[in-house]
Amino acid sequence: MLIAWASVWIASCTPDDFDLGALDVNPGDLVEGIAFKIEHDPQNPNIVYLTSLMDSRYTPLWDHPQGRSQAHKVTLKIPFEGTYQVKFGVQTRGGMVFGEPATFTIDDFYAGFVDHELWTLLSGGVGQEKTWYLDLDAEELSRYFLGPLYFYGTDDSWETVTEGKTVEGDSWNWKPDYKGNTWLMDAGDYGSMTFSLKDGAKVSVDHKMISGRGVEDGMFMIDTDNHTMRMLDAAPLHDAGRDGQVVDWGNIKIMSLTEDYMQLAVLRDEALSGEGPALLVYNFISKDYKDNWVPGDQPDPEPPYEGNANDDLTTSTTTSKKWALSLNTPYNWTTLAGEFLNNWSDPSGYLSTDWASYDATLIRNISLTLDKTGANAGNYVFTDGSNTRITGSYSTDEHNNIVFDKMISFAISGSIMLSTNDDHMLRIIDVERDAAGTISGLWLGKRDADKPEYQVYKFEPVAGGTTADPMAPWKSALVGKTFTPNVNYFADWVTASWSGGWTSNLFPNDFSTQDWLWTQSIYDACMASSISYYLDGDVLKANAVDNGVAKNGIVVTIDPDTRTITYSEAPFTFSFVYTDNGDGKGPWLFGSFDGANLNNISTKGMYLGFVSKPGEITMNHMILKP
């Protein structure tokens, strides 16, 4: 238990002057009246002063009804009558030493201390109660937040989250959206959490997803000055996977609190979790908000496409372009955020179902030709599965909709139809690009009138003219250039679509927050490393400097179809982000993170990664050497 206490105290509130004192202190010395005193304010007995009587060289450690502190004098404001417990300890060179708990009594209720916005927002006010839910349900729906759990630095608080202040120390955040990070926790009914100010400050938590906890009935206390909360005999709603990663679930920071939503943070313990200390910030919504939430009240999320429809539908150099319906993946459905609802990658995916038909004889005839005649307008020719031509005019709008002059609907496979919506629209949902940044796939979507989803259709450009050398853009982008690891954004973990990530706030000078990844020695190694590409006849090669060690004549093999780079020898070995993939040889995926491609490699650099687990890519970032 001493190790657990040490973990909490050292990680959460290490003093600036950490004088560890002497060794000659034992628990029997730390008694009330000798080591510390508890005093009631003579004017208001609901104010209680905790004062250390130890020599100033000892750092006091208080565990009290409103949280924890290391101050020599602590002021408590207790609104409710009852008997309360204080545990006092000191930090010595031999470790932490705690005495037996002491108690004090509050005889009367003092309404002035709960006449505060935090108490009212949390519980509804004196004589009231209020119920809260984790912002995730069994349908994988988060109603207010991006997901049920965010991650913050240990020095983050109400100041940084609600007030938006910048603080020194361990301050960062990662706010994963649940749809793209379902590994965070299982979707389900997590139960409820009710805070009550009826005859005291009581809390009841029904942990429906953690059988070992069940229903917990306890007490709570808020420190309105510091925006913290203490829960006794109960823990806030959370996931089972992290139940064993926190030493004290009752030691809580209030990060934000309004009538509708709340964020409560607890400290993830390094020894218990195997990961660095961080604040686990659980996101909650009130019962009223949940009961009255209507999906239509929220604007549709924007699909992932961020281009310009007027330019991408044709090209910047010609006004006409033909698109053919994909024979590989002709159609699918997505969420309003553009996430695919079926994991189809080839015709076998359709054929393995008993409802998703696949008719290649129809699909291979279907195409869309667009001929731009002016700004945001032009003519179109749809060719359906029976080679019938549908012609007319189109325009594009600010939401990347293609607005046709008439309703269009025809079969693409069995009973599956390609149709515009009632407003004659198809929206660009997303595009796929090759390594050079050229669009290789275009997903057009019809918004369902009743359900929050799109039916989407994939079109691929019909090539014209002679076949280009697939290696030409790679050689143009790499040969003659020298790259170095980016010390401002060294590495990250992203989704399979090369989006997300969480490490950007670590670099370049934070060598302690995530020292398993980023240290002074790794920084120095980056500065002493580089890789230069050149042609040896027709063979692409590279010379590397691996933390000061030269490696020359590395053969570089590129597969343009899979967008991978493989080295005959690992260019870099000074960090695990380079060696976990084929011992550093690869194959490395050439990534499209932040819109990077071969055409903008001089400004964006290149992201090389590998699939480290299903749905996740570990990537490193290299930029042109200054």
N, C-alpha and C positions, 0 to 999 in steps of 0.2 A: 504493500500500500504506500510505503514511503516513496517508491519510484514514481508512482502515479501522481502523488501530491507534488513531487519535484517537477514533473513534466508540466503540470498546469501552471505552477507559480513562475517557473523560469521562462516559459514560452509566452505567458500572458502579460506579465508586468515586471520586467527586470528593471531595477532602479539604475539611475545614471551613475551613482557612486555605490558600487556593489561591495561594501565592506562586509566580509563574511564573519567578522567577530572572532571570538575565542572558542575554545573547545569545552570550557567548563560550565556548560549549561545542560541540565537534564529536565525531563518533563516535570519533575516535582518542584522545580524552581519557578515554573511558569504558572503561578497561581494568582488569582485576583487579589489585589491589595498589596502585592509584592512586586510582581512583574508588570502588572497593568491594572487599570481601574476603570470602572463603569460608573458614570455619573449621569443623573437626570438634570436637565436644565431647570433651575429654580422657578423660572417664569412659565415654562411650558414643559411639563414632565414627559411629553411625547417626543421631545428632543433628547437624545441620548448621546453622550460623549464617550468614546473609547480612547483611552490614552495609554501609550506605552510608558512604563517606568524604567525600562531597561536603559543601559548606557547607550549613547547615541551611535556607538560603533556597531550595534546590533540592528539589523534590518528587521522591523516587525512584520509579521504575517498575520493578517486578520481574515477570518472567515465569519461573516456576520449576516444578519437577516437580509441585507440589501446587496450582498455580493462579497467581493474580496478587495483587500487594499493592502498597501505596504507603507501607508503614511503613519507618522508617529501619533497623530491625533485624527480620529475619524468622527464625523458627525452623522448620526442617524436620525431620520425623521420618520417615526413609526405612527401611522394613523390609528391602528386598531389595538384594542385591549388584548392581552394575552401574555404568555410567557415565552420569551425568546432566548435563543442560544448563541453564544459567542465562543469561537475557538481561537486562541491566541498562540502564536509561535514566533520563533526567531530563526534567522539564517546564521549558521555558524560555519567555521571552516570544516567541521565534520559533517555538515549537511543541515537539513531543517529539523528543528525540534519543536514539537507541539505539546502544550499542556492539556489537562482535562478540560472539557467544555464548561463554561460558566453561563449562568442564566441571569436575566433581568425581567422585570414585569412591567407591563403597561396597564394601567388600571382603567383608563377611559378612552373612548373613541374621540379623535380630533379630526373633524371634517375638513379643516383647512388644508391638510396634507393630501387629501384626495380630490380637492377642488382644483384639479389640474387637467389639462387637455389629455395627457397620456393616459391617466386613469380612466377618463370618460371614454376615450376612443377605444381602449382595450376592453372595457367591461360594460360600457353603457352608462356608467355613473353609479352613485351610491344607491343601494336598494335594487340594482338592476343586474343583469347578466348578459353576456354576449358570446355567441358561438362562432368559431373559426374553423376553416378547413384548409388542408394542404392544397395548393393550386395544381392538382392533378387528379383525374378520375380514371375509372376503368376503361373509358373510351380514348385514353391518351390525350385528353383535352386539358389544356391550361387556359383559364379564362382571362386572366389579367396579365400575368407574367409570361415570359418566353418559356419557362419551365418551372418545376417545383424547387430547384436547388441551384444557387449561385455559389461562387467561390470568391473570397476576398482575402487580402493580406491581414496579418494579425494586428496591424495598427489602424485598420479601417474601423469606422464607427458611424454613428449618427452624423457626425461632422462631415465625413466624406460622402456618405450616401444621400442623406436628406438635405444637408446644407451645401453640398458640392464643394467643400473646401479641399485644398491640397495640403497634405501633411507629410512630414518627414518619416522615414522608416519604411516598414514593410507595408506598402500601400499599392494594391493592384486589384484587378478583378477579372473574372471570366464568367460570362452569363450565357451558358449553353441553352439553346432552344431544345425542347424535349423531343420534337419530331426528328431532329437530326442526331440526337444523343440519347436514344432510348436505353442505352446501357446504364445510364445514371441510376435508375431504379425501376422496379416493375410498376406498370400501370395498375391501378386498383382503387378500391375504397379504403382510404387510410383512416377513416373514422373522423372524430370531431374533437375539438378542444374548447371548453367553455370556461370563461373567466367570470367570476361572480363577486359582487360587493354586497351580498345579502348576509348580514351578520358576520362580517369579516371579509377578508380577501381570500377567496377559495378558487381552486381550479380543478376541473375534472377532465381527464384526457382519456378518450376511448381509442386505444391503439389496435385497430382492426387488422393491421398488416404485421403486427409483432405479437404473436401468441404468448410469448413469455412475459409481456407487460400487461396485456389486457386493459382493464379500466383502472386508472390511477387517480386517486383523489388526494389532493394536497393543498398547499397554501402558496401564495405568491406575494412578492413585495417589489415595488418599483422605486428606483432611485431616479427621480425626475431630473436632478441636476446633471447626472452622468449618462442618462438614457440607458440604464441597465435594469435587468430584472432578475430576481432570485426566485426560483421555484423549488419548493420542498416537497418530497414524496411524490413527485410527478415530473415527467419530461415532456417537452413539446413534441408534437407529431413529427415523425421522421421515418426514414426507410430502414428496413431490417439490415441491409448490407452495411450500414455505417453505425449500427447500434453499439458495436464494440470498439469504435474508433474515438470515442469521446470519454474523458475521465469523469467529467461533471456536467451532465445535461441540464442541471439547474442553474448553472452560471451563464447568464444570457446577456448578450448585447442587443438592444433594440436598434435596428438599423434604419427602419422607416415604419411609420404607423399613421394611417388615415382612417376615415370612416369605413373604407372598403377593403383596404389591403394592409398587410403587415409583413415585415421581414425580421426574423429572429436569428441571431448568429450564436453558434457555439464553437469552441476551439477543437479542431481535429488534432489529436495527439500523435506525435511522430512515432513514439514507441509502439503504440497500439495499431496504427494504420500502416506503418512502413513508408509513409509519405511525409513530406515536410509539413510543419505546422501551418495551418490555414484556418480561416473562419469558414465553417459550413453555414451558409445563409439559406434558411428554409423560408419559402415564400407562401403566404397564407392569404385567403380571401374570407370576408365575413359571410355569415349565413344569408344576410339580406342581399348582398351582392350576388352570391351564387344563385339564390332563388329567383332573383329578378333579371338575371343576365339573359339576354336574347342575342343569338348569333348575328341577327340582322343589324343589331345596334353597332356592330364593329365593322369598319371598312375592310374590304377584301385585302388580304396580304398581296404584295406585289410579287409576280412570278420572277424567277431569277434572271430573265433576259434584261440586259442593260444597254443594248445597242440602239441604233437608230433605224427604225423600220424602213424608212424611205430609202436609205442607202443599202441596207443589208438584203433587201428583197431583190434588188437588181445588183449593181456593182457601182463602184465609184468611176469606172472607166467605160462602161457601156450601159445603155438604157434598157436592155432586154436580158432576161434570164429565164431559163427553163428549170423547173424542179420536178423530180419524179418521186412518186410515193415509194417509200423504202420497201424493198422485198424482204429485208431482214426483220425489221420491227415497224410494221406499217401503222399501228395504232396502239393506244394504251389509255389509261385514265390517270389523272394526277389530282393531288389536293390543290387548293387555291394558291398554295405557296409553291406549286410546281414539283412536288415530290411524287414520284411514280408509285402507283398503287399496285402494279403487277410487275414482278421481276422477270420480264421477258427480254431476252437478248438475241433470239433467233427464232425461226419458225417452230421449232420443237416446243417452245414455251406455250404457243397457242394450241398446238396439236395435242398437248398433254392434258388440256382441259376438255370438258364436255360441253362448253358453251362459247369459247372464243374461237370462232372459225378463222380459217386461213385459206384463201383462194388465190393462188399465185396467178391464175389465168386472168383474173380481174385486176389484181394489184399491179401487174407489170404494164398495164395499159394506162394507168392513171397518172396524170401530170398536171402541172400548173405553170403556165408561161405568163410572165409579167413584163409589160412593155411600158416603161415610165415615160410619160409625155410632158411632165412638168413637176413642180414642187408638190410632193405628197399626193400625186395622182397619176393615173395611167390606165391602160387597158389590160384585160386578162383573157386567157383562154384556158378553161378547165377541160380536160379530156377525161371522160369517165371510163369505167371498165369495159364498156362495149365500143370504145373509140368514138363516142359521140362528143362533139365539141360544144361547150357552153361558153359564150362570149359576152363581154360587156366591159364596163369601166369600174375602177376601184379608186379608193383614196386611203390614206393612212392618217391616224389621229395621234394625239399626244400620249395615249395609253398603249401604243403599238398594236392597235387593232387594224386589220385590213377590212375596210368597209366596202362590200360589193354592192352593185346597183340592184341586185335582186336576191331572193332567197335561193340558195343552192343546196341540193340534197341528192345524193345518189349512193348506191351500194358499193362498198369496197371489198366485202367478203361476207357471203351469206346474208344474214340479217343486219350486219354491222354497216351503218351508214356514215358517210362523210357529209356533215351538214353545218351550215352556218346557224347562228342563233336567230331569234326573231327580228333582230336589228340588222340582219345580213352581215354579221361580223364573224371573223376568226381572229384570235389574238395570238401574237408571237409569245409563246410560253418560255422557250429557251432555244439556244443554238448550241451545236457541237462544233468545235473548231479543231483543225489539225495543228500540228506542231508549229506551223508558220503563222497561225492565227487566222487562216482562211476558214470560212464556214463550210463544214462538211455535212451538217445536218441541221434541219430547221423544224422545230416542233410547233405546229399551229394548233390552237385549242378552241373548242366551243364550250362556253360557260353553261353548265347545267342550270336550268331554270328553277329546279326544286332542291337539288343537293349541292353542298359546298365542294364542287369538283369540276374539273374540265375533262371532256373527252378530247384526246390529243392525237394528232396525225403527224408522222415524220416524213418530211420531204428531203430529198438529197439533190444537190446540184447535178445537172446533166453536163458533163464535160464536153468541150468542143476543141477542135484543132489537134495538134500533135501532143503526145504524152510527154510530160516534163520529167526530168531526172528527179526522182524522189529524194535523192541525197543533196541536191543543189541547195535548198534552203538551210540544211544543217551545216554544210561546209561554209556557206556564206556567213552564217551566224557565229560559228566557232573559230574557224581558222584565222590565225593571226591575232587572236585575243587572249589575254591573260586574266584569269579569274582568281579571286581570293575569298575565303569565307567571310560572310557579312557579320561583323561584330555587333551591328545594331539590330539584327534580326537573325540570329544564328540558326535556330531550328524550331520546329513546331510540330504539333500533331493535329491533323485536319481530317475532314470527312473524305469519303471516296470520291466526292465531286470536287475536291480541292477547295473546300470552303471551311470557315470556322477558324479554329486555332485559339490559343490562350496565352502564349509565352511572350507576346510582343512587348509587354511592360518590363520584362526582366533585364533587358540589355540597354547599354553595354556595361554599366558600372555596378550592378547589383550582383555581388558575388556570394550572397548568403541565403537569399530567399529560396532558391532552388539549386543548391550547390551540388546536387547529383548530376546536374546538367551544365551549369555555367559557373566557372570559377576564374580566378585570376590566371591560373595556369592555362586554362582553355583559351582565354582571351589572348594570352601571349602566344600560344601555339597558332591561333588564327592569323595573328600578325606576321608570323614566320612561315606561312604556308601559301602556296599558289599553284595554279595549274594552267599551262599554256598549250593551245592546240595548234597543230601544223600538219601539212601534207607531206608524206614521204612517197613521192610518186603519186599513186592513186589511193594510198593507204592513209587513213586518218590516224594520227598519233598525238601523244601528249607528253610533255615534260612537267613533272610535278615537284614541288618542294613540300615535304611532309614534316612540318615543325622543324625546319632547318635541314632536313635530310633530302638530298636530291634523288629523284627517281626519273630516269630518262627513257625515252623510247617506248612508252606505254601504248600498246595497240588499243585503239578505240573502235568498237563495233556498234553500229547504230542500226536499229530495226525501225524504219519509218512507219510501218504499219502498226506496231505496238507502242511506238514513241518511247523506246527504251535505249539506254546507253550502257554498254558493258565494257569494262576495262580488263586488260590482261593482268594488271597488277593494281591493287588498291591505291589510289592516289593519296588518300589521307587515312591515318590510323590513330590519331591522337584523341579521338572521342568515339564513344559507342554509336553515335548517330551515323558514323561512316562505316563501321565494321559489322553492324548487325545484319547487313544484307550481302550475302555471298562473301563474307569476310572482307567486304568493302569493294569487291569487284562488280557487284550487281547481278542481274540487270537492274538499272535505276530507271524509274519512271520519270519522264520529263513532264513536269507539272505545269498546270495552268493557273496556279494560285495568283490572286490579285491581277488577273488578266494577262499574266506573263505568257509570251510565246517567242518564237525565234525572231520575229520581226522587231520586237522591242527589247531584245536581250541586253542592249547597251544601256538601257535605263532601268529595266525591271530586274536584270540579272536572270539567273535560272534556278528553279526549284527542282531538286532531285529527291525522289522518295521511293518508298517501298511499302507494301501492305504489311503493317505490323500486327494487325488483327482484323477480323471481318468488319468492314465499314470504316477502317481507320488507316491513314497513311502517315508514316513518320517521314518528315522531309527536312532537308537542309538547304540553306540558301547561299548561293555564291553570286558575287557581283564583280563587275569589271574592276581590275586593280587600278587604283588611282595613279 
